[in-house]
Amino acid sequence: MSKGTLYATLQMIETFVVDRYRATGERLRIHEVMEKMKEQGLLLSVAPPRPVLDWNMSKDEFNQAVMNLPVNVSRILESEGGGYSELFREEQSAFPSGQDVFCRKALPCVAAEPRALSYFEIYFVREGQCEMTFGSDMVRLREGDVCIVPPNAVHALPLDESSHVMIATVRASTFDAQFGDLLTKSGVMSGFFRESLYGKPVPNFLLIHTAPRSDLVRFHLRGLLIQSSTRDKHTNSCAICWMKLFLSEALRASRDEVEIYRSPAGGSPRADCGEILQYIQQNYRTVRLSILAREFHYNETYLSRMLQNYAHKSFTEIVRDIRMKRAEEYLNNSALRIHEISSLVGYSSVDHFSRAFKSTHGMSPQAFRRRTLQKEDK
C-alpha cells in the first residue's frame, strides 16, 4: 500500500470494530483500530468520494450516507501517544478548517478513554441507551437525551453496537458568542453555562430529556449533519444556525425536564458574580467598572478583585474578550467595514480597536478577515 495518506469510511471502521468485538470481546483504542486495519490491508490509499447528504433521502439512505463519509486515518496514526485525548483535546486539532460546529456519529465497541477537552461536546442518543462516566460516577442516557459536556470536564462514553449516538462539537469561544442568550437568563441553566465558561474547571454536564421520538429535534439534527458534511463558504454560518435550532427544540421538547450534574457552588460572592457576568454580557459595548460597581453596590477595588478570583480574568480582560469574540463573528460573517465593527463592539476609536484586536489575535482585523477568506477559497 502507498506510503501516502490513508483513508477509510466511518462504515469501514465501525464494521471492523464491531466484528472484532463480537469475536473477542475486546475494545481497542481508536489508534489501535487504525493500526490493525492498516496491518490487514483494509485502508484506502485514495480518499473515497464524499457523499452528498440530502433532505430528500429516506432515513436509511441518509444514515448510510453519514456512514460513508471519509476519515483521514493517517492523521490519527501520526498522533503522539495514539489516543483520542492526545489528538482531539484542543480545538485546532478537533475541528475541520473554518468550522466552529461539527457533528458526527460516535463509534461503538471502541475503548472509551476518559478525556477532558477544550470545547463543548453535545451528545444526542438517537437509539438505544448508554452509560456515561464522570469520574467515579455513572449517568444513564436513554433515547432522546441530549447531554452537554463543557470544556475541561473529564468524561467517557463506552458504546455497544445497539446504541446510536451523535456527537456535536462546538468551540468554547463560539458557544460564548453565539449562544450568549443562555447566559443572560436566570436559573440553573444560565448558571451552568456561566460556570462552564468563566468558573473553575469542575466535572459538570447538563442533561436534557426530550421525547424519544421528537420529530423536530431529529429534523434539526439532520440539518446540522448536512451542514457539517458540506464544504463551502456558507457551511459555518449555517451549521451554527442549525445547532441553535437543535438545542432550542431540545429544550422545548424537554418541557423543562433538565438535570445538572453539579450546579455552581453557592455563596453570595459567587452568586453575585453570576449576576454581574450577565450584566456584562448584556452591556459589554458600554459597561465600565464604575457603572458596574454602582449598579451592584460594590466598591470598585473589591468588585475588581472579586471578578478576578471568580473568572481568573480582570474586568478589562472580560470585556475585551467578549468584544473580541463579537468582532470575530462580524469579520467572519459580514461585509461590514472595520470602523463599523469597531463601533458595534463598543470602541469609540478604530485605532484603539485595531490595537486591542492585534494584541489578542497577533494580527490586524484586516489580516484576520483575509485569512478567513483564504481558508474559504481553499
N, C-alpha and C positions, 0 to 999 in steps of 0.2 A: 504494500500500500504506500502511496506517496507520503513524503515527509511534510507535505504542506498542511494546511488547515483541515481538520477533520470535523465531520458533521454527523448529526443524527436527527431524527424527528422525535417529538415527545412520545409518539406511539411506539417507536422502536425501543426507546429507553424503558417505558412502562412495561412493555411485553417482556423484556429481558428480566427486570427486577421481580415481576410477578411470577414468572415461570421459575426463577431461581428460588424464590421464597417458598413456592409450593413444593419444590423438590427437596430443599434443605432446611427450611425454617429460618434461614439466615437473612439478616438485614445488613446490607453493605452501605457504607458511606458513599455519597454520590461520586466522589473521586475514584473510589474502588470500583464502582459500577463501570465508569468510563474505561478504566484500565482493563477490566475483564472483557468488555466489549471490543476494545482495541486488540487484545490478545487473540480473540476469536474471529477477528476479521469482520466484525459486524458494523463497523463505522463507514461513513461515506467520505470520499476524497473530494467530492463536488457538492456544493450546497444544494439541497433539494429545493424545488420550486416552492415559493411562499404561497400558500393557498389564500384565496380572497374570501374573507368571511362576509357573508351577505345576509341581508334581512329576509330574503325570500327563501332561504334554506329551511328545510324541516329541522326539528330538534336533533335528529340523528345525524343529518348531513352537517349541521353546524358543529356538533360535538366532535365529529370526525375531522372536520377542517381544523379545529383547535388542536387536535392531537397530531396533525400533520405539519404544524408549524416547526421550522428548523431550529436546531440548537447548535451553537458553536461549541463543540466538545473540546477543541484544543485550548480554549480559554480556561476551561475547568481543569484540564490535565496540567496546565502550566502554573496553576495557582500554588503559592507556597503553602506547605502544610497539608494541602489536598482537602481541606474541609470547606463546608458551606460557609462557616463563620469567617474563615480567612478570606474567601473570595468575595463574599457579598455583604460584609459588615458595613462598609462605607458606601455612601450614596453614589460616588463616582464610579464604583465598580458594579453596582446592582442595577442601575438604570440605563436603558438604551440612550444613545446620544440624543440630546434635545428633548427628552421626555421627563416629566415630573411625576407622572402617574403611569403605572404599568400593571397589567393583570395577566395571570397565567394559572394553569391547573397545577395543583400540588401533586407530587409523585407519591403513590402508595408503596409500601413494602421496602422503604429505604430506612437506614438508620437515622433517627431523629436526633440531631445534635443540639443540646441546649445552646442557645445563641442570644446575644444582645446586639441589636442593630442600631444604626444611627438615624433610622427613618421609621415611619409608621408602617405596620403591616395590618391589613384588614382581611380577615378570613370569612368566607361565606360557605356554609355547609349546604351544598345543593342536594345531596342524597346521603342517606345513612347517618351515622353518628361517629364521634371520635372523642378522645380524651387529650386535652392539652395540659401540660405541666408547667407550673410556675414555682420554681424552687422545689420544695418538698410537697407542694400542694397539687392536686389534680382537679381539673374542671371538665365536666362532661358537656360536650357540644352536640346538639341534636339538629336534625334537618330544619333549615330555615334560620339558624342562628347566624348572627354577624358578630364577630369578635374583633375589636380594635385593640391592637397592641402598640403602645407608644415606644418611642426610642428608649434604648438602654434597659428595657425590661427583659430579663433572661427567661426564655420560654422554649418549649419543644412540642412538636405535634407529630407523633408517630401515627401513620395511617395504614389501615388494611385495605384490601382490594375492593371491599364493598362500600368504602367511603369516597364520595366525590366532593372535593373541597377546592374552591378557588381562592387564590391569594392576590389581593391588590396591594401594591406598594405605593406609598406617597411620600415624597420628600418632606422632611420636617419643616423646611422653610416654606414650601408650597402650602402645606397644611395650615400654617400660621397665616399666610397671606390670603389664601382662597377660602378657607373655612372659618374665618375670623368671627362670623356671626355666632358660632357655637361658643366662642369665648366671652361674648358680650351679653350672654343671657345668664340669668340667675339659676341656681340649683346645682345638683351634684354633677350633671354632665359638664357644665361650664367649668366647675371646679376640677374635674378630671383633666380636661384639655389644658387649662391654665397650668396645673401642676405638671403635666407631661412636658409642656413647652418651656416653662420657666422655673419649676421647682427642682429639688434634688432628685436624681435618678432613684426610683423605687420600683419594686415589682408591682405591676399595675395592668389592668385591662378594663375595657368597657364591653359588656356583653348585651347585645340587643336580640330579644326573642321575637322574631317575626313568625307569621303563619307559615307552616311548612311548604305550602304551595301558593305563595303570593305571586300572582302573575306579573304585577308591575315591578316588584323587586327583581325578578328574573329578566324581565324586559330591559330594565336599565343595566343589568349586568351584561346582557348581550351587546348593548350599545357600547359599554366600556370595553368589552373584548374586541369588538370590531375596530374601535379606535386604537387599542393597544397594538393591533396587528397591522395597522395602516402606516405607511411611511410617506408623509407629505408635510407641507408647511403648516397645515391646519390640525395635524394629529394631536399636538399637545393641548391646545385650547379646547378641542372637542372632548378629549379624554377627561380633562378636569371637569367639564360640564357634566359628563355622564357620571363621573364619580360623585359629584354633588347630588345629582338626581337619585343615584343608587342609595346613598346614605340618607337622604331626606325621606325617600319612600320607605326605607327600612325602619326609620324612626316612626313614621306614620303607621306602618303596618304592625309595629310592636304594641301600639296603644299604651305607650309609656312603660312597657314591661322591659326594664333595663336594669342590669346589675353592674356594680362597680366592685372589682376585686379588693382594691384598697383605696379608700377615699383619702383626699388630702388630710394631713394631720390637723387637729383642731388647735384652738388657741387664738386669742384675739389678734395678735400681730399678724399671723399668717392669714387669718380670715380677712383682715383689713387689707393686706397686700393683694388678695384676690380681687377685692372691690377696686383697689387702686389700679391694678393692671387692666381691669375692664374699662375704667375711665380713660386710661392712656390709649388703649386700643380705639376707643370711640373718638378721641380728641387729639390724636397724635400730630395733626397738622398745626395746632395752635397751643398745645399744652406747654406750660412752663412749670418749673419746680415750685415757684412761689404760688402759682394758681392752684397747683395740686395740694400744697400744704394748707392753703386757706380752705380749700374745698373739704379736706378731711380733718381739719383742726389739729394739724401737727406742726411742730417746729421743723423748719426746713432741714436743719442738720440731722435731726432724729429721723425724719422721713427718708432722707437720702441713705442713711446707714441701714435703715430697716429694709429698703429695697435691695441694697447691696447684699445683705445677708440672705434675703429670700431668693432673689433671682440670680445672684452671683454676677450682677452687672450694675453699673451705676445708672442713675436716672437718664443721663445723657446717652449712654450706650443703648438703653432700652428703646428710647425714642428714635435714635439713629437707626437701629436695626429694623424697626418697624417701617420707617421711611424708606430705607434702602430696599426692603422686600417689596414694598409697593412700587418703587421706582423700577425694579427689575421687571415687574409684571407689565408696566407701561412700555418699557423698552422692548420687551419680547413680543408684546401682543397688540401694539398700537403704532400708528404713524405720527403720534404727537411729537412736536419739536421739543428739544431739550429744555428750553426755557418754560414751556408749558408744563412739562413733567415736574420741573423744579418747583413751580408754583403749586401744582396739585398735591405734592407730598409735603408741603409746608415750609419751603425755603423762599425767603424774600430775595435772595441773591443767587443768580445762576453760578457765579464763581464759587460761592460757599457750597452749593450743592455739588458741583463738579469736584471740589477738593474732598468733600466727605465721601463721595462715591469712589474716587480713586483710592482714597485711604482704605476703604473697605474692600474693594474688589481688585486693587492693583492695576486698574486701567480706567480710562475716562468713560463716561456714559456713551460717547460716540463709538469708542472701540468695542465696548460691550455689545452694542447693537450690531456692529459689523460682524463680530464673531458669531452672534446668534444667526444672522442671515447667511453666513458662510456655512454653518452647520446644516441649515435647512436646505441649502443648494446641493449638498453632497448626496 
